[in-house]
Amino acid sequence: MIARLSPKPLQRLYSSMVGQKNHASPCPLSPRLDGKIALITGANGGIGKETARGLLQRGAEVLMLCRNIDKAEQARRSFVADGLDADAIKIIECDLADLDSVMAAGQAAKNYLRGRKIDILIENAGVWARRYGETEQGYEISFGTNVLGHFALRRMLQAGSLARHARIIIVTGDIYITTEACSSRFPWRGAVGGMRAYARSKLGNFWIARELQKQCPDFNVFVVHPGVVATRLGGGGRLTDWFKRKLLISPTEGAQTSLMCATQCDLSHGSYYHNVHGECETDNADPAMNDEAAARLWARCMEMTAACEREKALRLAS
Ligand SMILES: NC(=O)c1ccc[n+]([C@@H]2O[C@H](COP(=O)([O-])OP(=O)(O)OC[C@H]3O[C@@H](n4cnc5c(N)ncnc54)[C@H](OP(=O)(O)O)[C@@H]3O)[C@@H](O)[C@H]2O)c1
């Protein structure tokens, strides 16, 4: 059954929180993923680490694209200690807030794959900044990391490294409902500004996912809300972490919706999957349904990544 989501922010956020602990539906361990290749960003902690663990448990070979390599090595050690196959894990450094690093990571993935194709791409990494910041190329940090970094990575992989019918899982967050815009420049201050910038980037994730499915109908694109999860997102502290653990779901529970979309048959590609509501339909008044804004954002991301690629080519030529 397809759930119909309210376009009203308070109703939406309330329905995301209430009952999510009782809605935990673990992703089945079958079908297996033996012989499949998955690439996931932000796999060194939080939801991404548990998603990577789930992929490995099902037999996939997993490329973990991570900014903090020490944390990625720790994650690898914990997987191996749990009996998972060390040879199935490849760690590649990737700072999504720097398009040069993204391009180097895309190239490293291609070199590693040697013509083999990625079956499952999970765009999971995300930042909710507490202070205003910009990426290496000068874009607002939430936008630059969550939207543009993933856009540039996917663009590189699309040139010969993604399987024709690859599943592409783009992790958004229901908080996107609190905003109507997403752009590369958004000067903000204070805690509320940081939340708004994050929400805008999550709307951007949703728009890009819908536009990707439109432009590349052979792909199986899924937009995922993982739940409200006790992770490091947005920062923490002893008391905050304690409240998060008490009130929110665990990272393992938060990984289940991405794992469902990565593995299960009979899903509707192009759809929004929510940890509480399952497959969802959104109202026309929902900001995610603004196709014109989505197309504009897509075009802008293309310009920004192409500019960076041109600069890199010039640097190499000189
Ligand atoms: N937690 C929630 O309640 C919730 C709700 C809705 C949606 N989500 C989404 O779920 C996804 C995972 O978040 P989480 O809750 O697991 O948060 P988390 O524990 O903070 O993990 C975020 C991951 O993203 C990585 N990351 C951040 N900035 C990066 C960069 N510049 N380059 C590469 N990797 C970077 C982090 O790596 P480092 O170790 O290097 O920082 C980490 O692996 C995000 O897209 C988030 O928006 C979360």
The ligand as a Gaussian input file, in Angstrom:
#p B3LYP/6-31G(d) Opt

LIG

0 1
 N       20.326000      10.848000      11.657000
 C       19.121000      11.205000      11.226000
 O       18.170000      11.381000      12.028000
 C       18.840000      11.387000       9.782000
 C       17.539000      11.719000       9.373000
 C       17.269000      11.893000       8.032000
 C       18.284000      11.753000       7.101000
 N       19.556000      11.437000       7.515000
 C       20.600000      11.314000       6.495000
 O       21.298000      10.100000       6.670000
 C       22.604000      10.214000       6.115000
 C       23.633000       9.657000       7.103000
 O       23.664000      10.495000       8.237000
 P       23.936000       9.945000       9.706000
 O       22.728000      10.219000      10.499000
 O       24.496000       8.582000       9.667000
 O       25.032000      11.020000      10.176000
 P       26.546000      10.852000      10.734000
 O       26.618000       9.832000      11.792000
 O       26.956000      12.248000      11.066000
 O       27.320000      10.322000       9.458000
 C       27.528000      11.178000       8.375000
 C       28.511000      10.534000       7.432000
 O       28.744000      11.468000       6.355000
 C       30.138000      11.658000       6.266000
 N       30.494000      12.979000       5.768000
 C       30.195000      14.191000       6.274000
 N       30.782000      15.155000       5.569000
 C       31.496000      14.532000       4.591000
 C       32.330000      14.975000       3.549000
 N       32.624000      16.254000       3.348000
 N       32.879000      14.062000       2.718000
 C       32.652000      12.752000       2.897000
 N       31.881000      12.254000       3.878000
 C       31.304000      13.148000       4.728000
 C       30.682000      11.461000       7.677000
 O       32.071000      11.215000       7.612000
 P       33.148000      11.836000       8.658000
 O       33.383000      10.764000       9.649000
 O       34.340000      12.148000       7.840000
 O       32.512000      13.059000       9.258000
 C       29.862000      10.247000       8.092000
 O       30.386000       9.078000       7.560000
 C       22.799000      11.704000       5.803000
 O       22.590000      11.929000       4.432000
 C       21.694000      12.379000       6.594000
 O       21.278000      13.593000       6.007000
 C       19.854000      11.255000       8.831000

